[in-house]
Amino acid sequence: MIYEMRVYRCVPGRLPALLNRFATITLKLWEKHGIKQAGFFTTVVGESNQDLTYFVAWESLADREKKWAAFQADPEWIAKRAETEKDGAIVANIVNQFLQPTAFSALK
């Protein structure tokens, strides 16, 4: 199992729109494509309170590539993303990392 950590830095004032999109659209589409989230977090103290950090659990990098590509190409996702960004971009920057649990990690 590997985990992908993604940090979305929102355009100022657009974090609520991103949270709403995940809650009402994205997670349902992830379920359709077999994508498993491992946690979502907003920043209380840190560089920016306009960040959303989340983790996705993957069986392997190949599993990630297959499922993520299918999600990104999904016509419903493309349409809904465009609809939610009709008033402008939501995310200014995305940073991601792939992490492997240590032998002593609570998550495996």
C-alpha positions as CSV (number, residue, x, y, z in Angstrom):
1,M,0.0,0.0,0.0
2,I,1.2,3.5,-0.8
3,Y,-0.4,6.8,0.1
4,E,-0.5,9.9,-1.9
5,M,-0.6,13.2,0.0
6,R,-2.0,16.0,-2.0
7,V,-2.1,19.7,-0.9
8,Y,-4.4,22.1,-2.7
9,R,-3.7,25.7,-2.1
10,C,-6.9,27.5,-3.0
11,V,-7.4,30.9,-4.6
12,P,-8.1,33.3,-1.7
13,G,-11.7,32.8,-0.5
14,R,-12.4,29.7,-2.6
15,L,-11.7,27.0,0.0
16,P,-15.4,26.6,0.8
17,A,-16.1,25.9,-2.9
18,L,-13.4,23.2,-3.0
19,L,-14.7,21.6,0.2
20,N,-18.2,21.6,-1.3
21,R,-17.0,20.1,-4.6
22,F,-15.3,17.2,-2.7
23,A,-18.3,16.6,-0.5
24,T,-21.0,16.7,-3.2
25,I,-19.2,15.7,-6.4
26,T,-15.7,14.4,-6.3
27,L,-16.0,11.7,-3.6
28,K,-19.0,10.1,-5.4
29,L,-16.9,9.9,-8.6
30,W,-13.9,8.5,-6.7
31,E,-16.2,5.8,-5.4
32,K,-17.3,5.0,-9.0
33,H,-13.6,4.6,-10.0
34,G,-12.5,2.7,-6.9
35,I,-10.4,5.5,-5.5
36,K,-10.1,5.3,-1.7
37,Q,-9.5,8.4,0.4
38,A,-7.6,8.1,3.7
39,G,-8.4,11.5,5.2
40,F,-9.0,15.1,4.5
41,F,-7.7,18.1,6.5
42,T,-7.8,21.8,6.5
43,T,-5.0,23.9,8.0
44,V,-5.6,25.4,11.5
45,V,-2.1,26.7,12.0
46,G,0.5,26.8,9.2
47,E,1.6,28.6,6.2
48,S,-1.9,29.1,4.8
49,N,-5.4,28.5,6.0
50,Q,-6.5,28.3,2.4
51,D,-5.0,24.8,2.1
52,L,-6.8,21.4,1.8
53,T,-4.5,18.4,2.5
54,Y,-5.8,14.9,1.8
55,F,-4.5,11.4,1.5
56,V,-5.4,8.7,-1.0
57,A,-4.6,5.0,-0.5
58,W,-3.4,3.0,-3.5
59,E,-2.4,-0.6,-3.9
60,S,0.5,0.4,-6.1
61,L,1.6,3.2,-8.5
62,A,0.1,1.2,-11.4
63,D,-3.2,1.1,-9.5
64,R,-3.0,4.9,-9.1
65,E,-2.2,5.6,-12.7
66,K,-5.1,3.4,-13.9
67,K,-7.7,4.8,-11.6
68,W,-6.6,8.4,-11.6
69,A,-6.5,8.5,-15.4
70,A,-10.0,7.0,-15.6
71,F,-11.3,9.6,-13.1
72,Q,-9.6,12.5,-14.9
73,A,-11.1,11.4,-18.2
74,D,-14.6,10.9,-16.8
75,P,-17.0,13.1,-18.8
76,E,-19.1,13.7,-15.6
77,W,-16.0,14.9,-13.7
78,I,-15.0,17.2,-16.6
79,A,-18.4,18.8,-16.8
80,K,-18.9,19.2,-13.0
81,R,-15.4,20.6,-12.6
82,A,-16.1,23.2,-15.3
83,E,-19.5,24.0,-13.7
84,T,-17.9,24.6,-10.3
85,E,-15.2,26.8,-11.8
86,K,-17.6,29.0,-13.8
87,D,-16.9,31.9,-11.4
88,G,-13.1,31.3,-11.7
89,A,-10.5,28.9,-10.6
90,I,-10.7,27.3,-7.2
91,V,-7.2,25.8,-6.8
92,A,-4.1,27.9,-7.4
93,N,-1.5,25.2,-6.8
94,I,-1.3,21.5,-6.2
95,V,1.6,19.6,-4.6
96,N,1.6,15.8,-4.2
97,Q,3.9,13.2,-2.8
98,F,3.8,9.4,-2.7
99,L,4.5,7.9,0.7
100,Q,5.2,4.4,1.9
101,P,4.4,3.4,5.5
102,T,7.2,2.4,7.8
103,A,7.3,-1.0,9.5
104,F,6.0,0.7,12.7
105,S,3.3,2.9,11.1
106,A,-0.3,2.6,12.4
107,L,-1.3,2.8,8.7
108,K,0.0,0.0,6.5
